[in-house]
């Protein structure tokens, strides 16, 4: 449930069939990504049939020449210009309010994703024949190492007992080569926000992305709400896209560390059943302390500080999410969620040396 006080009522865009309306609106959120638009938008335009989807770029208050590039080099692409940088989560909420609900589906697509020919059809076909599926993702391979999965999404996302996310094809820093080992359609706990297809009515039914997250793990929070309400989420590996990843904030950036640690605590607080919340939060305090110590021993003092800043910020704002937690728990019809790994990923990975998703299942 998104209670962001900065949200504005906007007039939906007309459903313009002449520009390739279809049943799907592909919305690419851009912030100071002029070079990414030049590099990757042509593939989306070339390989997205006009009768399947309508392409929109939502500019999140860019200060570079993104709007000029769009106007001069991509004049046929519709543009939504937001008045400031709302972050990933609220930026999409602002843009999708403008898009409206005349489309059956929203496709949230990062600006650093290359889409090959035929990428969209398998996703739409599956959704059309599986009404119980609320959202899905394609298989993500790394744009720079195309034989391997991409860190942020791979072949579908999961989460362990303590809230640590992982993927089919990626556990912590271990990213697998794609040898077809995960080429079956699979139910997942979360679908990556880098390439995220969702039914438009369901998006608003569960409150959309939580704008207070700003960026990072907001899609996991949204998917947790979907899954706990009984909707399915799947990865459809018959569709493949190539993702750069880390284009906005490098992995070692302290701001990214702050957002990941704070938002992970928020999604746990918002969604964990009462019987598990206290134990998980107790364990996470000590695990976060251990993580901060590792940063310090590696000489990454700013990341050390970011962990504790994140925990302090979580404690400060937790009360603002109490109503969301109550609403989520009251709407939940599925506990436990089958796709949540019932043990510790840390133990499996570091102590039992299970470094692939297949190993973890054994």
C-alpha positions in Angstrom: 0.0 0.0 0.0 1.6 3.3 -1.1 0.9 6.2 1.2 3.4 8.6 -0.3 2.3 12.1 0.5 4.0 13.5 -2.6 1.8 11.6 -5.0 -0.2 13.8 -7.4 -3.4 13.2 -9.2 -2.6 13.3 -12.9 -4.6 13.0 -16.1 -4.1 9.6 -17.8 -2.6 9.6 -21.3 -4.9 8.7 -24.1 -4.6 5.1 -25.4 -3.1 5.9 -28.7 -3.5 2.8 -30.9 -1.9 4.5 -33.9 1.5 4.5 -32.1 1.3 0.8 -31.4 -1.2 0.5 -28.5 -1.7 -3.2 -28.2 -2.6 -4.4 -24.7 0.7 -3.5 -23.1 2.4 -0.2 -22.2 6.2 -0.5 -22.0 7.4 2.3 -19.6 11.1 3.0 -19.5 12.1 5.2 -16.5 15.0 7.4 -17.3 17.2 9.5 -15.1 20.3 11.2 -16.7 20.6 8.2 -19.0 20.9 9.9 -22.4 23.7 7.5 -23.4 21.8 4.5 -22.3 18.8 5.6 -24.3 21.0 6.0 -27.4 22.4 2.6 -26.9 19.4 0.5 -25.9 16.1 2.2 -26.9 16.7 1.3 -30.6 16.5 -2.4 -29.8 13.3 -2.0 -27.9 11.8 0.0 -30.8 13.0 -2.4 -33.5 11.9 -5.6 -31.7 8.6 -4.6 -30.2 5.8 -5.1 -32.7 3.5 -2.0 -32.7 0.4 -4.2 -32.4 1.7 -5.7 -29.1 2.8 -2.7 -27.1 3.2 1.0 -26.9 6.6 2.4 -25.8 6.8 5.3 -23.4 9.9 6.9 -21.8 9.2 8.5 -18.4 11.9 11.0 -17.7 12.5 11.3 -13.9 13.6 15.0 -13.8 16.9 14.4 -15.7 19.5 17.2 -15.7 21.4 15.9 -18.7 20.3 16.1 -22.3 17.9 13.1 -22.1 14.9 15.1 -23.2 16.8 16.7 -26.1 18.0 13.2 -27.2 14.4 11.9 -27.1 13.0 14.8 -29.0 15.6 14.9 -31.7 16.7 11.2 -32.1 13.5 9.4 -31.1 10.6 11.7 -32.1 8.1 8.9 -32.4 8.5 7.7 -28.8 6.0 9.1 -26.4 7.6 10.9 -23.4 6.3 11.6 -19.9 8.3 14.4 -18.3 8.3 14.4 -14.5 9.1 17.5 -12.6 11.8 16.0 -10.3 13.7 12.8 -9.5 11.1 10.7 -7.6 13.4 7.7 -7.5 12.6 4.3 -9.1 9.5 3.4 -7.1 7.6 6.7 -7.0 8.9 7.7 -10.4 7.1 4.7 -11.8 3.9 5.4 -9.8 3.9 8.9 -11.1 4.4 7.7 -14.7 1.9 4.9 -14.5 -0.8 7.2 -13.2 -0.4 9.1 -16.4 -0.5 6.0 -18.5 -3.8 5.0 -16.8 -5.5 1.6 -16.9 -6.7 1.3 -20.5 -3.8 -1.1 -21.1 -4.1 -4.6 -19.7 -0.4 -4.7 -18.8 2.4 -2.5 -17.7 6.0 -3.5 -18.6 8.5 -1.8 -16.4 11.8 -1.9 -18.3 15.1 -0.4 -17.3 16.8 1.9 -19.7 19.9 -0.3 -19.8 18.2 -3.4 -21.2 18.7 -4.8 -24.8 15.7 -6.6 -26.1 16.3 -9.1 -29.0 13.7 -10.1 -31.6 10.7 -12.0 -30.2 11.4 -11.1 -26.6 7.9 -9.9 -25.7 5.5 -12.4 -27.2 6.2 -15.4 -24.8 5.5 -13.2 -21.8 2.2 -11.8 -23.1 1.1 -15.3 -24.3 1.7 -16.8 -20.9 -0.1 -14.1 -19.1 -3.1 -14.4 -21.4 -3.5 -18.1 -20.7 -2.7 -18.0 -17.0 -5.1 -15.5 -15.3 -3.9 -16.4 -11.8 -0.4 -15.0 -12.7 -0.2 -11.3 -11.7 3.4 -10.6 -12.9 6.3 -12.2 -14.7 9.8 -11.6 -15.9 12.0 -12.8 -18.8 15.4 -14.5 -18.2 18.1 -11.9 -17.7 21.5 -12.4 -19.1 24.4 -10.0 -18.5 24.9 -7.6 -21.4 28.7 -7.6 -20.9 29.0 -11.4 -20.5 26.2 -12.8 -22.5 26.8 -16.4 -21.7 26.0 -15.7 -18.0 23.0 -14.7 -16.0 22.6 -11.1 -14.9 22.9 -10.4 -11.2 19.7 -8.4 -10.6 17.2 -10.9 -12.0 18.8 -14.0 -13.6 16.0 -16.6 -14.0 13.7 -15.4 -11.2 14.0 -14.2 -7.6 13.5 -15.8 -4.2 14.1 -14.8 -0.6 15.3 -16.8 2.4 13.9 -17.1 5.9 15.9 -14.0 7.1 15.1 -11.8 4.1 18.2 -12.3 1.9 17.2 -12.2 -1.8 18.7 -14.5 -4.4 17.9 -15.9 -7.9 17.9 -18.9 -10.0 21.3 -18.4 -11.4 22.8 -16.1 -8.7 23.5 -16.6 -5.1 25.2 -13.7 -3.4 28.2 -12.9 -5.7 28.2 -16.2 -7.5 26.6 -15.7 -11.0 26.2 -18.9 -13.1 26.8 -19.5 -16.7 23.5 -20.0 -18.5 23.7 -23.6 -19.8 19.9 -24.0 -20.1 19.7 -25.4 -16.5 16.8 -23.0 -15.7 14.9 -23.0 -18.9 11.6 -24.2 -17.4 8.9 -21.7 -16.5 9.0 -21.4 -12.7 7.0 -19.8 -9.9 9.2 -17.3 -8.1 8.9 -15.2 -5.0 9.8 -11.9 -6.9 10.3 -10.8 -10.4 13.1 -8.3 -11.2 12.2 -4.6 -11.6 14.6 -4.4 -14.5 12.1 -6.2 -16.7 8.8 -6.5 -14.9 5.4 -7.3 -16.6 2.3 -6.9 -14.4 -1.4 -6.6 -14.9 -2.3 -3.0 -14.7 -5.4 -3.5 -12.5 -3.5 -5.7 -10.1 -0.7 -3.1 -9.8 -3.1 -0.6 -8.4 -5.2 -3.1 -6.4 -2.2 -3.9 -4.2 -1.0 -0.3 -4.0 1.8 -0.2 -6.6 5.4 0.3 -5.7 6.1 1.9 -2.3 7.5 5.3 -3.2 9.1 5.6 0.2 11.6 3.0 -0.7 13.0 5.4 -3.4 15.0 2.7 -5.0 16.2 -0.9 -4.4 14.1 -3.9 -3.3 10.8 -2.1 -4.0 9.9 -4.8 -6.5 10.4 -7.5 -3.8 8.1 -5.7 -1.5 5.4 -5.4 -4.2 5.8 -9.1 -5.1 5.5 -10.1 -1.5 2.2 -8.3 -1.3 1.1 -10.0 -4.5 2.2 -13.5 -3.5 0.7 -13.3 0.0 -2.6 -12.4 -1.5 -2.5 -15.5 -3.6 -1.3 -14.2 -7.0 1.3 -16.1 -8.8 4.6 -14.7 -10.1 6.7 -16.5 -12.7 9.8 -16.4 -14.7 9.4 -17.3 -18.4 12.9 -18.1 -19.8 11.6 -18.5 -23.3 12.0 -14.7 -23.3 15.6 -13.5 -22.9 16.8 -9.9 -22.5 20.3 -8.5 -21.8 20.8 -6.1 -18.8 23.8 -3.9 -18.0 22.9 -3.5 -14.3 24.3 -1.1 -11.7 24.0 1.8 -14.1 22.7 4.3 -11.6 24.6 3.4 -8.5 27.7 1.1 -8.5 27.4 -1.9 -6.1 30.1 -0.5 -3.8 28.4 2.9 -3.5 27.5 3.7 0.2 24.2 5.2 -0.8 23.3 1.8 -2.4 24.4 0.0 0.7 22.1 2.3 2.8 19.1 1.8 0.6 19.5 -2.0 0.4 19.9 -2.5 4.2 17.1 0.0 5.1 14.7 -1.2 2.5 15.3 -4.9 3.3 14.3 -4.2 6.9 11.2 -2.3 5.7 10.0 -5.1 3.5 10.5 -7.6 6.3 8.5 -5.3 8.7 5.8 -4.7 6.2 5.2 -8.3 5.2 6.5 -10.9 7.8 3.8 -12.7 9.7 3.6 -11.8 13.4 4.8 -15.2 14.6 8.2 -14.7 12.8 8.8 -11.0 13.0 10.6 -10.7 16.4 12.9 -13.7 15.9 13.9 -12.6 12.3 14.5 -9.0 13.4 16.6 -10.1 16.3 18.8 -12.3 14.1 19.1 -9.6 11.5 20.4 -7.1 14.0 23.4 -9.3 14.6 23.9 -10.3 11.0 23.8 -6.6 10.0 26.4 -5.9 12.7 28.5 -8.7 11.2 28.1 -7.3 7.7 29.2 -3.8 8.9 32.3 -5.4 10.5 33.2 -7.0 7.3 33.0 -3.7 5.5 35.2 -2.1 8.2 37.8 -4.9 7.9 37.9 -4.3 4.1 38.6 -0.6 4.7 35.1 0.4 3.4 34.3 2.8 6.3 31.6 4.6 4.4 29.7 1.4 3.8 30.2 0.5 7.5 28.5 3.7 8.4 25.8 3.2 5.8 24.7 -0.1 7.5 24.2 1.6 10.8 22.6 4.7 9.2 20.1 2.4 7.5 19.2 0.7 10.8 18.8 4.0 12.5 16.6 5.3 9.7 14.5 2.1 9.8 13.9 2.5 13.5 13.0 6.2 13.0 10.4 5.6 10.3 9.1 2.2 11.2 6.0 3.7 12.8 5.0 5.2 9.4 4.6 1.7 8.0 2.5 0.2 10.8 -0.7 0.8 8.9 0.8 -0.9 5.8 1.8 -3.9 7.8 -1.7 -4.3 9.3 -3.3 -4.0 5.9 -0.9 -6.5 4.3 -1.3 -9.1 7.1 -5.1 -8.7 7.0 -5.1 -9.3 3.2 -2.8 -12.3 3.3 -4.2 -15.6 2.3 -1.0 -17.6 1.9 1.3 -18.4 4.8 3.9 -19.8 4.4 4.7 -18.7 0.8 6.0 -21.8 -1.0 8.7 -19.9 -2.9 10.3 -18.5 0.3 13.4 -20.6 1.2 12.7 -21.9 4.7 16.3 -21.9 5.9 19.3 -19.5 5.9 21.0 -18.7 2.6 24.0 -17.6 4.6 24.4 -21.0 6.2 23.8 -22.8 2.9 26.3 -20.6 0.9 29.1 -20.0 3.4 29.1 -23.1 5.6 27.6 -25.8 3.4 29.3 -24.4 0.2 26.2 -24.4 -1.9 27.0 -21.8 -4.4 24.3 -22.4 -7.1 20.6 -22.5 -6.9 20.5 -26.2 -7.9 22.9 -27.0 -5.0 20.7 -25.1 -2.6 17.7 -27.2 -3.5 19.7 -30.4 -2.7 
